[in-house]
């Protein structure tokens, strides 16, 4: 046990302090969302906060990895954290001077999103470099555990502080958590250097192309990314549908939506604990496909036909419990397959290819509920109403069934494709040949 702690010392310091910083950042983001809605009363203006934060990540990720591979990982993370903290300070100053406007927040959120775009691949590679390979699954489980804990805690803590002491207190906690993470990374974490000779000679476009070239030359990784892009399409459609499913119902409403949503965080937290103690599976690719098949199928089918909040919560728990297991196995596959000197570029290309379906899914989910499913259920035969309900929200239940079928088909098709690939967990990643 002592030997394992020594081996994981750098990882544990970086993981725990970055998790604390992430909690502070998400608290501020959540509280600012509530503040902006109070000021404007506009759901669209509030949603633009997330759009401005997410758009740079999708658009620029393919280039961010190239920069990450060229730059020192530690300095990149410290610089990005500093800019993000300065954005928070800017919000505080604008608040204290009564000058804060929505457009200020959009610009600052876009800058924050850009910093996250650069920092994310650098952080991913740093975690690989400071974690012994035999601890990859455990490290992934701990990261999933902390992410779940942040998801559960940040709304409660943010609203408690916001109600008790105002936005100043929330931002103060955020800046304190930033200082803890910054000092820990700066003084107590040593991130080994990786060979970067080739990345240093390449232009930005050449580096991005080398990431894409690696994916083309590694069909297993490319197939996994295409699979997860399809999963993200369904998952984001689900996120767009869930409020329309819960809020209009007589036994729904805001409190129930909050309860149902929190069940996802609790489930991922429990799943992370399970991952931490589970033995290494024989076939990681099969675990990835079967966990997603179980998650997308079971949850959405249950929600399509369930009528009470109890079963909605059960569906969320069942749907989200396997996700940390999927993430842990995917993490091991990627880190064990992609050479460390290529991971920044490849991860960034993966982010662009894998996550571009999320805004599409949000749009399609909302559009189908509003213009197809709800209008159809309003005039549907009695048999349909007996299955999905007769009140508003029945169309969202129908949409859940559509998502369930779509997710099942995607998992079965890609599961069949992935059968032909073999992942050798203990094989050393091939040395990258930039001219290959």
N, C-alpha and C positions, 0 to 999 in steps of 0.2 A: 504493500500500500504506500509506504514511504517512497519507494523507488518510483511508483507511478506519479505521485504528487510532484516529485522532483522533475520527472520528464515533462509533466504538463504545467510546470510553474508559470512559464511565460504565457502559455495559452490561457490559463486560469485568470491571470492578472488582466490580460487584454480583454478577454471575454466578459468578465464581471464588470470592469469599469466602463466598457463600451455599452453594456446593457443598462447600467445606471444612467449614462448619458442619453441613450435612446429613450429611456423612460422620461427624462426631463424634456427632451425635444418633443415627444408625442403629447405630453401634457400641455405644453405651450401651443402646439398645433390644434389640439382639441379645444382648448379654452378660447383661442383666437377665432375658431370657427363659430363657437357659441356667441362670442362678442360681435362678430360681423353680422350674424343673423339677427341679433338684437338691434343692431344699428340700421340694417337695410330691410329686414323682413323678406328678403329675396333668397329663395333656395338656389336660383341660378347663380347669383353673385357669390353665394357661399360655396357652391360646387366649383366655381372657377379657381378657388384656392387649390383644390386637389388637382385640377387640370393643369394649372401653371406649374405645380410641383412635379407632376408626372411627365408632362410633355418633354422636357429636356432629357429625361431618363430614356425615353423610347427613341427619340431622334438622335441623341448624341452618344448613346452607349457604344455604338460600333467604333467610334473614334476614341472613347475614353480609355478602353483597354490598351490601345496602342500607346497612349500617354503613360498609362500605369506601368507598362512594361519598360518604358524608357526611363522613368523616374524612380528615385528611391522610394520604396513603399512607405517607410516610416515618415519621411518628410512630406510625402503626398497626403497621408492621413492627417498629420498635424496641421498642414496648411488648410485643408478642406474643413477641418473642425474649427479652425480659427475664423475662417470666413463665415461659416454658419453661425458661430457665436456672435460675430459682429452684426450679422443680420438681426439677431435677437435683440442686441443692444439698440440697434436702430429703431426697432419696433417700440422698445421701452421709451426711448427719447421722444418719439413721435406721440406716444400715448400721454406722456407727462406734459407735453406742450399742447395737447388737444389738437394736434395736426394730423393724426393718423387717418388716412383715407383708404378706401378699398384698393385703389390702384397701387398705393405703396405696398400693400400686402401681396398683391399679385406679382409685382416686380421682385420683392424680397423672396417670395416663395419660389419663383423661377430660378433665382440665383441659388437658393438652397438646393433645389432640385438638380441644378448643374453640378454643385459641389458633391452631392450624393452620387451623381453619375460617375464622377472621377474617383471618388473615395471607395465606392463599392467593389470594383475589381481589385483595387489595391488591398483592401481589407481581406478579400477572399484569398488572394495569393499569400498575404501575410499569415493568415490562419493556417494555410498549407505548410508554409515554411517553418512555423514554430511548433507544429503538432507532429509527433512521431506517427508514422503510417499506421501502426497497429492500434492507435487511439482515434482514428478518423471517425468511426461510428459513434464512439462515446462523445467526442467533441461535437459532432453534429447534433447528437441528442441534447447536449447542454445548451447549444445555441438555440435549438428549437424550444427548449424549456424556458429560457430567458425571454424569447420572443413572445411566447404564450403568456408569461407572467406580465410582460409589458402590456399586452392586449387586454388583460383582465384588469390591471391596476390603474392604467392611465386615465380612463374616464372618471373613475371614482375619485382619485386623488386630485385631478385637475378641477373637477366641479366643487369638491370640498374646499380646496384652496381659493378658487375663484369666488365662491359664495362668502367665504369667511374673511378673506383679506384682499380680494381683487386680483387683477391681472399682474400687479407688481409682484405679488408673492409667487405666482406661478412662474414668472420669468426669472425671479431670484433663484428658485429651485433649479430651473433649467441651467442657468449660468454656473451654479455651484456644481451640478453634475458634470458639466463640460470641463470645469477646472480639474475635477478629480480624474476624469478620463485622460485629459491632456497631460497632466503631471505623471500619471502612471505610465502612459505610452512613452513619454519623453525620457523618463529617468529609469524605469524598471523593466522595460521590454526591449530585448535585442532581437531584431529581425534580420536573419542572415541574408546576405546579398545573393542574387541569382545571376548567372551569365546573361548579359544583355548586349553583347557585342553586335549581334545581328540587328536587334531592335534599335540600337543606337545609330546604325547606318541607314535605316529605312526612313523614308518620309512618312508623314502621318497617313496618307492614303495607302502607301505600300504596306504599312503595318496593319491597317484595317483589312487590306486584301489578304495578308498572310493569315489572319484569323479566319476569314471566310474560306481560304484555300485549305486550311487545316480541317475545317468542317466537311468540305467536299471530299477530302481524302479519307475521312473517317466516318463511314456511313452509319455506324452504330450510334455515335454521338449525334449526328444530324437527324437520324430517325427519332431519337429520344426528344430532341428539341421540337421537331414537328409534332410529335405526340403531345408534348406539354403545351404547345401553342393551341392545339385543339381543345385540350382540357381547360386552358385559361379562357377560351371563348365561352365555354359552357359555364365555368365558374363565375365569370363577370356577368354573364346573363342572369345567373342566379342572384348575384348581389343586387342587380338592378330590379329584379322581380320581388325579392323578399319584402321590402317595405310595402309594395302594393298588395302583397299577399296578407300581411298581418294588420296594417293600420286601419283599413276600412271596415274590418269585421266587427261584429257586435261584441265578440269575446276577444278582440285584439286591442289595438291602441299603442301609444308610445311606450308605456311601461312594459307591456308584453313583448314588443319588439326589442326593447333593451334586454329583457330576460332571455329571449331566444338568441339574440346576438351574443350575449355573454356566455351562453352554453358552448359556443364554438371555441372561445378562448379556454374555458375550463377543460374541454375535451382535448385540445392540443396540448395543454399542460399535462394531463394524465398520459397522453400518448408519448410525450417526451420522456416521462419517467419510465414508461414501459420500454422505450428504445434503449434507455441507459442500461438496463439490466438484461436485455435480450441477447442470446447468442448470435454469432454471425450466421446469416442465412446461406444456404447452398447456392441459390440462384438469385442474385440481386435484381436482375432485369425482370424476372417473373414477379418478384415482390412489388416492384414499382407498378407494373400493369395491373396486378390483381388488387392491390390496395386502392388504386384509383377507380377500378371497376366497382369495387364494393362501395366506395365513398360516393361517387357520382350516381350510381344506380340506386342504392338503398335510400339515401337521404331525399333525393328528389322524388322518388316514387312514393315514399311515406308522406311527404309534404303535399303531393298532388291529391291524395285521398284523405288525409287526416283532417279532423274538424275541430280539435281542441288544442289549447296551448301546451298541455302536457305532452302530447304526441309531437308537436312541433319541436319542443325542446329535446325529446328523445331522438328525433330525426337529426337535429344538429349534432348531438353528441355522437351518434353512430357515424355520421358523415365525416366529422372532423377528427375522430379518434385515430384513424389510420394514417392521417397526413404526415405526422412526424416520422413514422416508419418509412413512408415513401421518400420524404426529404432526406433522411439519413442515408438510405441506400443510393439515392441519386447522387448525393454529395460524395460518397465513397467512389462511385463509378467515375465521376468527372475528375476528382482529384487524383485518382490512381491511374487514369488513362492519359490525361493531358499533361505534357511536360510543364514543369514549373515556369520556365522562361517564356512559355506561350499562354499561360493561363489567363493573364490579364486581357490579351487580345481576343482569345477564344471566348472567355466569359462574357465579354462585352458584346461580341457578335451574337452569342447565345441570348443575351438579354434583349437585344433588338428583335431577333427572330422569334423569340419565345413569348414576348410580352406585347407585341404589336396588336395581338388579337384582343387584348383587354378592353381598350376603348371601343372597338367594334362590338364586342359582346355587350358592353353597357348600352350602347345605342340600340342594338337589335333587341335586347331584352326589354327595354323601356318602350320601344316602338311597337313591338309585337303585342305587349300587354295592352297598350293604350288604343291601338288602331285595329287589332285583329282579335285578340282573345276576349277582352272585355265586351266589345260590341257583339261578338258572336254569342257569348254566354247570356247577353241580355235578351236575345231572341231565340235561344237554343231550345230544342224540344225538352220536355219534362225529364226524359231519361238522363240527359246531360246534366240538368240541374240537380237531379238526385245524386249524381256522382260527385260533381264539383261544387255544388252549392248554388243558391239562387241570389245571394246578396253580392254586392260589389266586393271584389276580391276573388270571385269564382274564376274570372279570366286569368288571374295570376296563378291559380291552382292548375288550370289547364296548361299554362306556360311551364309550370314545374314538370308536368308529364312530358311535354315536348323536350325539355332539357334532359330529363331522365333518359328518354329514348336516344337522344343525340349523344349524350355522354356514354351510354352503354355501347352504342355502335362504334364510337371513336376508340374506346378501350379494347373492344374485341378485335377490330381491324388492326390496330397497332400492336396489340399483343401477339397476333399471328405473325406480323412482320418481324417483330423483335425476337421470335423464337430461333431464327437462323443465326443470330449473333451469340458469341460466347464472350463473357467477360472474365478475364483471368485476373483475379484480385491481387495475387502476389507477384504478378509479372511486373517488371520494372517498365515504366513508360518509355516508349521509344524516343530516342534523341530526335529532336525536330530537325528536319532537313528543309531549309527555306527554299531550296531549288527543286524540291520533289514535285 
